Amino acid sequence: FKALGADVTVLDFSDMQLEREKEVAIREGYEIKLVKADMSKPLPFADSSFDLIFNPVSTCYIEKIEPLWKECYRILSQDGILLTGVDNGINYIVKDIDEREITHSLPFNPLEDPLLMEELMRDDAGVQFSHTLGEHLTALLNAGFKLTNIFEDTNGEGHLHELNIPTFAAIRVIKE
């Protein structure tokens, strides 16, 4: 986005990720604003601060997505665009290794299941939560967004990919 001339603000909760963003900016010779914040809390920006929000697949790290999408709506300007990537939950029901056995039910919530938390900690995967595509779309529409496009995709490899089972989606919404 910076290469296209945008003023860029990167928000992340991880000091390590923010440091990586800073390293790339220095290496590539551009300036960005870095903000450490928790996306599950109110965002530290004024109303209508941004024309575009790009959110990569990251909502799997928060239990409740509705507050985030409401905050994104608040900080976007009129006609502002939110582009987000989301996991539709399918990856959470199968074993990572071979993707051939259904091992978990949805929702995948380690705060409600100590065995899931133990599994995530053992795999050093961080605390993750499943959210279906329907949950995301409902929360985005309830926040006030208008859906303008959606694209589903597979993992790119593995058994689910071989079966052409979508596991991710890219969603484009606008604040009207």
C-alpha positions as CSV (number, residue, x, y, z in Angstrom):
1,F,0.0,0.0,0.0
2,K,2.9,2.3,0.8
3,A,4.4,1.6,-2.7
4,L,1.1,2.8,-4.2
5,G,1.4,6.1,-2.3
6,A,-0.8,5.4,0.7
7,D,-0.1,6.7,4.2
8,V,0.1,3.4,6.1
9,T,-0.7,2.6,9.7
10,V,0.1,-1.0,10.9
11,L,-1.8,-2.2,14.0
12,D,-0.7,-5.3,15.8
13,F,-0.6,-6.7,19.3
14,S,2.7,-8.5,18.8
15,D,5.9,-6.5,19.5
16,M,7.8,-9.0,17.2
17,Q,5.4,-8.4,14.3
18,L,5.7,-4.6,14.7
19,E,9.5,-4.9,14.8
20,R,9.4,-6.9,11.5
21,E,7.2,-4.3,9.9
22,K,9.7,-1.6,11.0
23,E,12.6,-3.6,9.6
24,V,10.9,-4.0,6.2
25,A,10.1,-0.3,6.1
26,I,13.7,0.7,6.9
27,R,15.0,-1.8,4.4
28,E,12.7,-0.6,1.6
29,G,13.1,3.1,2.5
30,Y,9.6,4.1,3.5
31,E,7.8,5.4,6.6
32,I,4.9,3.8,8.3
33,K,3.1,4.4,11.5
34,L,3.2,1.5,14.0
35,V,0.5,1.1,16.6
36,K,0.5,-1.6,19.3
37,A,-3.1,-2.4,20.2
38,D,-5.5,-5.3,20.8
39,M,-8.1,-5.6,18.0
40,S,-10.5,-7.2,20.4
41,K,-10.7,-3.8,22.3
42,P,-11.8,-0.3,21.0
43,L,-9.4,0.8,18.4
44,P,-7.1,3.8,19.2
45,F,-8.3,5.9,16.3
46,A,-10.8,8.7,15.8
47,D,-14.0,8.3,13.9
48,S,-13.6,8.3,10.1
49,S,-9.8,8.1,10.3
50,F,-9.2,5.8,7.3
51,D,-10.2,5.3,3.7
52,L,-9.1,1.7,3.6
53,I,-8.6,-1.0,6.1
54,F,-6.8,-4.2,5.1
55,N,-7.2,-7.0,7.6
56,P,-5.4,-10.2,6.7
57,V,-6.6,-13.5,8.2
58,S,-6.3,-12.6,11.8
59,T,-9.8,-12.7,13.3
60,C,-9.0,-16.3,14.3
61,Y,-7.1,-14.8,17.2
62,I,-10.1,-13.1,18.8
63,E,-13.2,-14.8,20.4
64,K,-15.8,-12.2,19.4
65,I,-15.7,-10.6,15.9
66,E,-18.7,-8.3,16.2
67,P,-16.9,-5.6,18.2
68,L,-14.0,-5.5,15.7
69,W,-16.2,-5.0,12.7
70,K,-18.2,-2.3,14.5
71,E,-14.9,-0.5,15.3
72,C,-13.7,-0.8,11.7
73,Y,-17.0,0.7,10.6
74,R,-16.5,3.6,13.1
75,I,-13.0,4.4,12.0
76,L,-13.6,4.2,8.2
77,S,-14.6,7.3,6.3
78,Q,-17.8,7.5,4.3
79,D,-17.3,5.2,1.2
80,G,-14.3,3.6,3.0
81,I,-13.5,0.1,2.1
82,L,-12.7,-2.9,4.4
83,L,-10.8,-5.8,2.8
84,T,-10.5,-8.8,5.0
85,G,-9.4,-12.4,4.8
86,V,-11.1,-14.9,6.9
87,D,-10.9,-18.6,7.8
88,N,-14.3,-20.2,7.5
89,G,-13.8,-22.7,10.3
90,I,-13.2,-25.8,8.2
91,N,-9.5,-25.9,9.1
92,Y,-10.4,-26.3,12.7
93,I,-12.4,-29.5,12.3
94,V,-9.7,-31.6,10.7
95,K,-6.3,-32.8,11.7
96,D,-3.6,-30.6,10.3
97,I,-1.3,-33.4,9.2
98,D,-3.5,-35.2,6.7
99,E,-6.8,-33.3,6.7
100,R,-8.7,-36.6,6.3
101,E,-10.2,-37.1,9.7
102,I,-12.8,-34.8,11.4
103,T,-11.4,-34.4,14.9
104,H,-13.2,-31.3,16.3
105,S,-16.6,-29.7,16.3
106,L,-17.5,-26.1,15.7
107,P,-17.2,-23.7,17.3
108,F,-13.5,-24.2,18.1
109,N,-13.1,-22.3,21.3
110,P,-10.2,-23.1,23.6
111,L,-11.6,-20.9,26.4
112,E,-14.5,-23.3,26.7
113,D,-12.6,-26.5,26.2
114,P,-9.3,-27.0,28.2
115,L,-8.3,-29.9,25.9
116,L,-8.3,-27.5,22.9
117,M,-6.2,-25.0,24.8
118,E,-3.8,-27.8,25.7
119,E,-3.5,-28.8,22.1
120,L,-2.9,-25.3,20.9
121,M,-0.2,-24.7,23.5
122,R,1.5,-28.0,22.7
123,D,1.6,-27.0,19.1
124,D,2.7,-23.4,19.9
125,A,-0.2,-22.2,17.7
126,G,-1.4,-19.4,19.9
127,V,-5.0,-19.1,21.2
128,Q,-7.3,-19.4,18.2
129,F,-11.1,-19.4,17.6
130,S,-13.2,-20.6,14.6
131,H,-15.6,-18.2,12.9
132,T,-17.8,-19.4,10.1
133,L,-18.3,-17.3,6.9
134,G,-21.9,-16.8,8.0
135,E,-20.7,-15.3,11.3
136,H,-18.4,-12.9,9.6
137,L,-20.9,-11.8,7.0
138,T,-23.7,-11.3,9.6
139,A,-21.4,-9.3,11.9
140,L,-20.2,-7.1,9.0
141,L,-23.7,-6.5,7.8
142,N,-24.9,-5.8,11.4
143,A,-22.1,-3.3,11.8
144,G,-23.6,-1.4,8.8
145,F,-21.3,-2.5,6.0
146,K,-22.5,-3.2,2.5
147,L,-21.1,-6.4,0.9
148,T,-19.5,-5.7,-2.5
149,N,-17.6,-8.8,-3.2
150,I,-16.5,-12.2,-1.8
151,F,-14.0,-14.7,-3.1
152,E,-13.5,-18.2,-1.6
153,D,-10.3,-20.2,-1.8
154,T,-8.7,-23.4,-0.6
155,N,-5.6,-24.0,1.5
156,G,-3.6,-24.2,-1.7
157,E,-2.4,-27.7,-0.8
158,G,-3.4,-30.8,1.1
159,H,-6.5,-33.1,1.0
160,L,-9.1,-30.3,1.4
161,H,-7.4,-28.5,-1.5
162,E,-7.5,-31.6,-3.6
163,L,-11.2,-31.9,-2.9
164,N,-11.6,-28.2,-3.8
165,I,-13.1,-27.4,-0.4
166,P,-13.0,-23.7,0.4
167,T,-11.3,-22.9,3.7
168,F,-10.8,-19.1,3.4
169,A,-12.6,-16.1,2.0
170,A,-11.6,-12.6,1.0
171,I,-14.4,-10.2,1.7
172,R,-14.8,-6.6,0.5
173,V,-17.3,-4.3,2.2
174,I,-18.0,-0.6,2.0
175,K,-19.2,2.0,4.5
176,E,-22.0,3.9,2.8
